[in-house]
Amino acid sequence: MLTRRVRVQIIAFVVIALVGVSFAGARYAGLDRLFGPRGYVVTLQLADTGGVFENAEVTYRGVPVGRVGTLQLTANGVQVPLDIEPNAPKIPREVEAVVTNRSAVGEQYVDLRPKRDGGPYLQQGSVITQESATTPLPVETLMTNLDSLANSVPQDSLRTVVSELGTAFRNNGGHLQKIVDTSREFIATAQQHLPQTVQLLENGKTVLGTQNEQGSAIRSFSSDLRLLSEQLERSDGDLRAVIEKAPPAAQQVSGLIRENQQLTPLLANLTTTSKLIAQHLDGVEHALVVYPAAVTVSRTVVPGDGTAHFGLVLNAFDPLPCTEGYEGTDRRNGIEMDPVPVNTDAHCAEPPGSDTSVRGAQNAPGQ
């Protein structure tokens, strides 16, 4: 006959045991999910399960955040409910769901990998479509592909390759060891010069970026170079003739320079003359245009019969002489003979079209 105290102790033990088992089952075995989801449910759409199963783990960036609910077949595949813990971190809606293996034995789970940070976030009723989900390659497909690959290798050729490799490496252990040692030294040296290598790669990026920016110019240069090459090909005969005649012409030029030692100083002095002519090129052009007409008229002045034909027209102070620009010149008595500095700034400053007799090189044609 149990006493009242013993019965109370037994009842208390049973209550404590039931509470402990319930807590352990709910906390570690997830038995509370038998009565409904613990947090909010997100639906994952898959073409096939990929091996995922009910109560499989759901992770976010590798951290457990929930469990897989009861799988449901649909017309387009499988719906996988993901029961996300209420205290889990916020998961962006733009996420990739990957069904992957936890170990070699094939324990699948769902890993949620965000495509970007920030909202909007997953919530109750959110759907992850098939386009944002991937499943592992089925083992049977992998084994079938490996078997097909193995059967596609010709055995005779494989034996030849293995035999040749054996011949190549036979009695060459020392050489192979030397290659390995040299490679180790090379890697060590490369590590010592890693900053220079990184700098080289960064500079190479700059160079490649510049080449990319100048891509159109490079393509244009290549096109022009192609046209030049085609023209050189068409002008092959002319180029050969020039090359054949070049040595005699070069000899004649060398003889000219050798026999005329003053030619080089003359050409050097003509540089100054060329600069002056370049500044008055329009005036020189006008003179060359007018000169033939002047030469033709000169025959009427001196016809060659012993006479000369001249005309004299007196036109004093019409137009008036130019005085603008000569103000800085001091007037001197005609009997003064002492030397004085020349006024180099004296010139006719009248503008073109003035009523006076405009003079000066600045009024030459083209100036």
Legacy VTK file of the C-alpha trace (Angstrom):
# vtk DataFile Version 3.0
C-alpha trace
ASCII
DATASET POLYDATA
POINTS 367 float
0.000 0.000 0.000
1.596 3.248 -1.196
1.520 6.079 1.180
0.197 9.466 0.182
3.703 10.932 0.164
5.019 8.277 -2.242
2.071 8.806 -4.598
2.738 12.551 -4.637
6.422 11.925 -5.416
5.554 9.535 -8.261
3.058 12.004 -9.745
5.614 14.849 -9.504
8.276 12.672 -11.185
5.899 11.771 -14.024
4.948 15.432 -14.534
8.593 16.525 -14.563
9.471 13.704 -16.985
6.627 14.647 -19.326
7.616 18.314 -19.249
11.287 17.460 -19.894
10.502 15.064 -22.739
8.104 17.590 -24.286
10.676 20.372 -24.079
13.461 18.192 -25.515
11.190 16.941 -28.270
10.064 20.444 -29.163
13.502 22.020 -28.827
15.760 19.429 -30.426
13.528 16.972 -32.329
11.104 19.578 -33.678
8.044 17.660 -32.506
6.201 20.940 -32.028
6.078 21.288 -35.812
3.681 18.311 -35.850
1.049 20.722 -34.558
1.870 23.558 -36.983
4.710 25.760 -38.189
6.927 27.371 -35.620
7.565 30.603 -37.578
6.548 31.882 -41.023
6.329 29.555 -44.048
8.012 30.239 -47.407
7.159 28.042 -50.411
10.034 26.739 -52.540
9.110 25.509 -56.029
11.302 22.760 -57.511
11.171 20.726 -60.707
12.157 17.704 -58.565
13.059 17.215 -54.929
16.781 16.852 -55.565
16.861 14.479 -52.588
15.537 16.936 -50.012
13.204 15.372 -47.430
10.732 16.413 -44.759
12.310 17.914 -41.635
15.559 18.575 -43.540
17.478 21.588 -42.327
17.135 25.053 -43.874
20.147 27.370 -43.604
20.818 31.008 -44.463
24.434 31.547 -45.470
25.248 28.271 -43.712
23.468 29.161 -40.440
20.397 27.013 -39.504
17.191 29.081 -39.698
14.414 26.480 -40.093
13.182 23.109 -41.300
11.526 21.621 -44.391
7.814 20.860 -44.058
5.668 18.272 -45.831
6.476 18.043 -49.558
3.590 18.386 -52.022
3.435 17.314 -55.668
2.229 19.876 -58.222
1.603 19.872 -61.956
5.011 21.481 -62.573
7.098 19.736 -59.910
7.249 19.847 -56.135
6.341 22.459 -53.542
8.675 22.483 -50.557
7.406 24.490 -47.550
10.231 26.086 -45.565
9.348 26.727 -41.902
11.590 29.672 -40.941
12.262 30.300 -37.248
10.633 33.479 -35.901
13.953 34.636 -34.410
15.909 34.003 -37.638
17.660 36.970 -39.298
15.809 38.793 -42.065
16.293 37.039 -45.406
16.159 39.130 -48.631
13.406 38.188 -51.066
15.917 38.041 -53.942
17.502 34.799 -52.802
18.811 31.632 -54.445
17.682 28.341 -52.898
20.263 25.585 -53.330
19.535 21.957 -52.478
22.941 20.563 -51.614
24.628 17.715 -49.753
25.936 18.106 -46.236
28.277 15.117 -46.484
29.329 12.282 -48.749
26.491 10.084 -47.495
24.022 12.413 -49.216
22.210 14.254 -46.405
20.486 17.001 -48.359
19.452 20.384 -46.972
18.291 23.737 -48.368
20.728 26.658 -48.266
19.350 30.158 -48.906
21.934 32.409 -50.575
20.979 36.088 -51.029
21.598 37.719 -54.393
21.875 41.131 -52.733
21.579 42.660 -49.279
18.644 44.714 -48.067
14.878 44.498 -48.400
12.301 43.556 -49.299
12.526 40.421 -47.152
10.864 37.007 -47.128
7.662 36.777 -45.119
4.646 34.541 -44.625
3.414 33.362 -48.045
6.530 34.334 -50.029
7.406 32.067 -52.976
10.847 31.134 -54.329
10.394 30.109 -57.977
12.172 27.350 -59.883
14.297 29.944 -61.707
15.879 30.886 -58.368
16.446 27.291 -57.219
19.038 24.654 -58.067
19.221 20.974 -57.196
22.234 18.653 -57.172
22.958 16.384 -60.089
21.311 13.009 -59.448
23.777 10.299 -58.496
22.444 7.960 -61.183
23.012 10.652 -63.837
26.547 11.233 -62.586
27.349 7.523 -62.615
25.810 7.127 -66.085
27.912 10.008 -67.435
31.070 8.591 -65.832
30.336 5.185 -67.335
29.772 6.740 -70.776
33.025 8.673 -70.454
34.955 5.566 -69.462
33.472 3.554 -72.328
34.265 6.329 -74.829
38.023 6.063 -74.185
39.670 3.635 -76.654
41.417 0.982 -74.577
44.257 0.482 -77.067
44.994 4.200 -77.104
44.786 4.301 -73.300
47.297 1.455 -73.050
49.585 3.338 -75.435
49.349 6.511 -73.345
50.037 4.633 -70.107
52.966 2.810 -71.712
54.448 6.025 -73.089
54.056 7.753 -69.727
55.828 4.847 -68.057
58.662 5.129 -70.575
58.863 8.890 -70.120
59.108 8.781 -66.319
61.206 5.630 -65.985
64.639 6.326 -64.409
63.894 10.066 -64.389
63.207 10.451 -60.699
66.166 12.787 -60.255
65.020 15.052 -63.053
61.481 15.116 -61.688
62.831 15.954 -58.239
64.860 18.776 -59.761
61.742 20.120 -61.491
59.825 20.016 -58.207
62.668 21.731 -56.314
63.016 24.389 -58.998
59.270 24.958 -58.955
59.403 25.393 -55.181
62.198 27.957 -55.544
60.260 29.705 -58.293
57.161 29.930 -56.094
59.246 31.270 -53.186
60.788 33.922 -55.438
57.361 34.818 -56.794
56.079 35.278 -53.238
59.013 37.571 -52.442
58.148 39.720 -55.446
54.391 39.580 -54.930
53.997 43.390 -54.541
55.760 43.961 -57.867
53.574 41.302 -59.484
50.414 42.907 -58.103
51.609 46.317 -59.326
52.304 44.819 -62.756
48.796 43.380 -62.917
47.277 46.706 -61.862
49.297 48.543 -64.507
48.289 45.901 -67.020
44.662 46.610 -66.155
45.266 50.287 -66.874
46.941 49.465 -70.194
44.159 47.100 -71.203
41.574 49.700 -70.226
43.317 52.258 -72.413
43.437 49.791 -75.295
39.728 49.142 -74.809
38.977 52.873 -74.908
41.085 53.231 -78.069
39.514 50.152 -79.673
37.892 52.123 -82.494
41.174 53.911 -83.280
43.066 50.596 -83.279
40.500 49.054 -85.617
40.776 52.090 -87.901
44.568 51.807 -87.850
44.353 48.106 -88.722
41.958 48.869 -91.575
44.229 51.626 -92.918
47.239 49.324 -92.595
45.388 46.710 -94.633
44.654 49.298 -97.342
48.314 50.356 -97.330
49.433 46.744 -97.666
47.047 46.201 -100.567
48.345 49.356 -102.281
51.950 48.215 -101.775
51.028 44.878 -103.321
49.474 46.615 -106.352
52.511 48.908 -106.667
55.039 46.098 -106.391
56.414 46.700 -109.894
56.799 50.448 -109.379
58.494 49.927 -106.022
60.947 47.466 -107.560
61.751 50.002 -110.305
62.347 52.729 -107.708
64.602 50.438 -105.676
66.581 49.496 -108.788
67.075 53.156 -109.807
67.729 54.419 -106.291
71.478 53.509 -106.113
72.464 55.484 -109.267
70.384 58.451 -108.117
71.974 58.285 -104.674
75.426 58.223 -106.252
74.604 61.323 -108.307
73.333 63.165 -105.226
76.461 62.149 -103.312
78.633 63.419 -106.169
76.712 66.703 -106.263
77.255 67.250 -102.541
80.895 66.192 -102.763
81.648 68.535 -105.670
79.717 71.431 -104.148
80.967 71.747 -100.595
79.226 75.125 -100.187
75.814 73.581 -100.897
75.220 72.695 -97.258
75.872 76.258 -95.926
73.724 77.598 -98.771
70.818 75.369 -97.797
71.281 76.352 -94.151
71.215 80.038 -95.069
68.130 79.514 -97.202
66.277 78.495 -94.040
66.121 82.125 -92.940
65.057 83.197 -96.422
62.355 80.531 -96.441
60.974 81.832 -93.144
60.788 85.369 -94.553
59.106 84.165 -97.727
56.644 82.088 -95.681
55.556 85.227 -93.809
54.911 87.047 -97.126
53.730 84.077 -99.138
50.620 85.847 -100.444
52.715 88.786 -101.674
55.176 86.435 -103.388
52.268 84.667 -105.049
50.881 88.013 -106.266
54.318 89.006 -107.618
54.620 85.734 -109.520
51.190 86.337 -111.045
51.986 89.949 -112.066
55.593 89.356 -113.162
54.788 87.658 -116.532
52.537 90.588 -117.499
55.270 93.084 -116.516
57.829 91.225 -118.619
55.447 91.236 -121.576
54.854 95.009 -121.283
58.620 95.662 -121.115
58.928 94.676 -124.782
56.781 97.683 -125.715
59.105 99.988 -123.730
62.234 98.729 -125.470
61.079 97.287 -128.813
64.664 96.698 -130.002
64.754 99.307 -132.736
67.147 101.587 -130.886
64.381 103.645 -129.307
62.693 103.641 -125.887
59.051 104.470 -125.283
58.333 106.154 -121.940
55.383 108.094 -120.561
55.772 110.742 -117.841
52.837 111.834 -115.672
53.370 114.473 -112.986
50.989 114.030 -110.099
52.406 115.863 -107.097
50.741 115.343 -103.711
47.769 113.510 -105.191
47.358 111.462 -103.162
49.182 112.980 -100.220
52.249 111.157 -98.925
51.909 108.986 -95.829
53.017 110.729 -92.600
51.192 108.611 -90.018
53.735 106.492 -88.130
56.734 108.791 -88.669
56.063 111.107 -85.713
58.965 109.657 -83.723
61.528 110.709 -86.336
63.309 113.974 -85.485
63.697 116.435 -88.331
67.306 117.456 -89.049
68.898 120.230 -91.007
70.313 119.081 -94.272
73.779 120.316 -93.373
73.977 118.209 -90.169
76.426 115.346 -90.691
76.641 113.840 -87.163
75.449 110.221 -86.843
72.223 109.691 -84.870
70.283 106.505 -83.941
67.938 105.256 -86.611
64.212 105.234 -85.825
63.470 101.553 -86.420
59.794 102.014 -85.546
59.163 104.403 -88.443
56.582 103.000 -90.854
53.408 103.977 -92.667
50.610 103.368 -90.172
47.764 104.349 -92.487
45.173 101.571 -92.822
44.534 99.953 -96.201
42.099 102.007 -98.291
43.307 105.341 -96.903
43.291 108.416 -99.180
47.043 108.816 -98.668
49.759 106.936 -100.506
49.801 103.842 -98.298
53.219 102.162 -98.179
54.916 99.382 -96.248
55.222 95.585 -96.323
52.227 95.315 -94.009
50.077 96.485 -96.912
51.377 93.868 -99.321
48.746 91.504 -100.792
47.518 88.977 -98.255
48.779 90.891 -95.179
LINES 1 368
367 0 1 2 3 4 5 6 7 8 9 10 11 12 13 14 15 16 17 18 19 20 21 22 23 24 25 26 27 28 29 30 31 32 33 34 35 36 37 38 39 40 41 42 43 44 45 46 47 48 49 50 51 52 53 54 55 56 57 58 59 60 61 62 63 64 65 66 67 68 69 70 71 72 73 74 75 76 77 78 79 80 81 82 83 84 85 86 87 88 89 90 91 92 93 94 95 96 97 98 99 100 101 102 103 104 105 106 107 108 109 110 111 112 113 114 115 116 117 118 119 120 121 122 123 124 125 126 127 128 129 130 131 132 133 134 135 136 137 138 139 140 141 142 143 144 145 146 147 148 149 150 151 152 153 154 155 156 157 158 159 160 161 162 163 164 165 166 167 168 169 170 171 172 173 174 175 176 177 178 179 180 181 182 183 184 185 186 187 188 189 190 191 192 193 194 195 196 197 198 199 200 201 202 203 204 205 206 207 208 209 210 211 212 213 214 215 216 217 218 219 220 221 222 223 224 225 226 227 228 229 230 231 232 233 234 235 236 237 238 239 240 241 242 243 244 245 246 247 248 249 250 251 252 253 254 255 256 257 258 259 260 261 262 263 264 265 266 267 268 269 270 271 272 273 274 275 276 277 278 279 280 281 282 283 284 285 286 287 288 289 290 291 292 293 294 295 296 297 298 299 300 301 302 303 304 305 306 307 308 309 310 311 312 313 314 315 316 317 318 319 320 321 322 323 324 325 326 327 328 329 330 331 332 333 334 335 336 337 338 339 340 341 342 343 344 345 346 347 348 349 350 351 352 353 354 355 356 357 358 359 360 361 362 363 364 365 366
